[in-house]
Amino acid sequence: MTADDSFGRLDDDDYPAYTMGRAADTIGTTQGFLRALGEARLITPLRSEGGHRRYSRYQLRLAARARELVDQGTPIEAACRIIILEDQLEEAQRINAEYRRAAESSAPPSA
């Protein structure tokens, strides 16, 4: 891999660029909280060759949202379920919008 390839990945939301310590610092939480999110199956960090957890920006956004909910008093398991449902809803809305655009572009002109 060249240096140019590595820099291109920095824009990738799914690239696991953050170590556990850096991820925890970035969202202002503890490493234990990140482990708990993994146990609740909200996020599944990738592992480095040495077995260390690595997190993507997308995963950090989910973890930050979980932290907001937990800070408001929501149990961690419920917070994780809420976030999963929010994520599924957002994806369904995106797909529906794509279908609408495709249907509108293929509809015959009205008289």
C-alpha positions as CSV (number, residue, x, y, z in Angstrom):
1,M,0.0,0.0,0.0
2,T,1.3,3.4,-0.9
3,A,1.1,6.5,1.3
4,D,-1.5,7.9,-1.2
5,D,-3.7,4.9,-0.6
6,S,-3.5,5.3,3.2
7,F,-4.5,9.0,3.0
8,G,-7.5,8.2,0.8
9,R,-8.9,5.9,3.5
10,L,-9.0,8.9,6.0
11,D,-12.2,10.1,4.2
12,D,-13.8,6.6,4.5
13,D,-16.4,6.6,7.3
14,D,-16.0,2.8,7.6
15,Y,-12.2,2.7,7.8
16,P,-11.2,1.6,11.3
17,A,-8.7,4.4,12.0
18,Y,-9.2,4.9,15.8
19,T,-7.7,2.8,18.6
20,M,-9.8,2.2,21.6
21,G,-8.1,4.8,23.7
22,R,-8.4,7.4,20.9
23,A,-12.0,6.5,20.3
24,A,-12.9,6.9,23.9
25,D,-11.1,10.2,24.2
26,T,-12.8,11.5,21.0
27,I,-16.3,10.9,22.2
28,G,-15.5,11.7,25.9
29,T,-16.2,8.3,27.4
30,T,-14.4,5.3,28.8
31,Q,-12.9,2.3,27.1
32,G,-15.3,0.2,29.3
33,F,-18.3,2.0,27.7
34,L,-17.0,1.1,24.3
35,R,-16.6,-2.5,25.4
36,A,-20.2,-2.5,26.7
37,L,-21.4,-1.2,23.3
38,G,-19.7,-4.1,21.7
39,E,-21.2,-6.6,24.2
40,A,-24.6,-5.0,23.4
41,R,-23.8,-5.5,19.7
42,L,-24.3,-1.9,18.8
43,I,-20.8,-1.7,17.3
44,T,-18.3,-4.4,16.4
45,P,-14.8,-3.0,16.2
46,L,-12.4,-4.5,13.7
47,R,-9.2,-6.0,15.2
48,S,-5.7,-5.1,14.3
49,E,-3.2,-7.9,13.5
50,G,-2.2,-7.6,17.2
51,G,-5.8,-8.1,18.3
52,H,-6.4,-4.5,19.3
53,R,-9.9,-2.9,18.7
54,R,-10.1,-0.4,15.9
55,Y,-13.1,1.9,15.4
56,S,-14.4,3.8,12.4
57,R,-16.0,7.3,12.4
58,Y,-19.4,5.7,11.7
59,Q,-19.0,3.6,14.8
60,L,-17.9,6.6,16.8
61,R,-21.1,8.5,15.8
62,L,-23.2,5.5,17.0
63,A,-21.2,5.4,20.3
64,A,-21.6,9.2,20.8
65,R,-25.4,8.8,20.3
66,A,-25.4,6.0,22.8
67,R,-23.5,8.1,25.3
68,E,-26.1,10.9,24.9
69,L,-29.0,8.5,25.6
70,V,-27.2,6.9,28.5
71,D,-26.4,10.3,30.0
72,Q,-30.1,11.1,29.8
73,G,-30.8,8.0,31.9
74,T,-31.6,5.4,29.2
75,P,-30.3,2.0,30.1
76,I,-27.5,1.0,27.7
77,E,-29.4,-2.0,26.2
78,A,-32.3,0.3,25.5
79,A,-30.1,3.0,24.1
80,C,-28.5,0.5,21.7
81,R,-31.9,-0.8,20.5
82,I,-33.0,2.8,19.9
83,I,-29.9,3.6,17.9
84,I,-30.3,0.4,15.8
85,L,-33.9,1.3,15.0
86,E,-33.0,4.9,14.2
87,D,-30.3,3.6,11.8
88,Q,-32.7,1.1,10.2
89,L,-35.3,3.9,9.7
90,E,-32.7,6.2,8.1
91,E,-31.6,3.5,5.7
92,A,-35.3,2.6,4.8
93,Q,-36.0,6.3,4.1
94,R,-32.9,6.6,1.9
95,I,-34.0,3.5,-0.1
96,N,-37.5,4.9,-0.4
97,A,-36.2,8.2,-1.7
98,E,-34.1,6.3,-4.3
99,Y,-37.2,4.4,-5.4
100,R,-39.2,7.6,-5.7
101,R,-36.6,9.3,-7.8
102,A,-36.3,6.2,-10.1
103,A,-40.1,6.0,-10.4
104,E,-40.4,9.8,-11.2
105,S,-37.7,9.6,-13.8
106,S,-39.3,6.7,-15.6
107,A,-42.9,7.9,-15.4
108,P,-44.5,8.9,-18.7
109,P,-45.1,12.6,-19.2
110,S,-48.6,13.7,-18.1
111,A,-51.0,15.1,-20.7
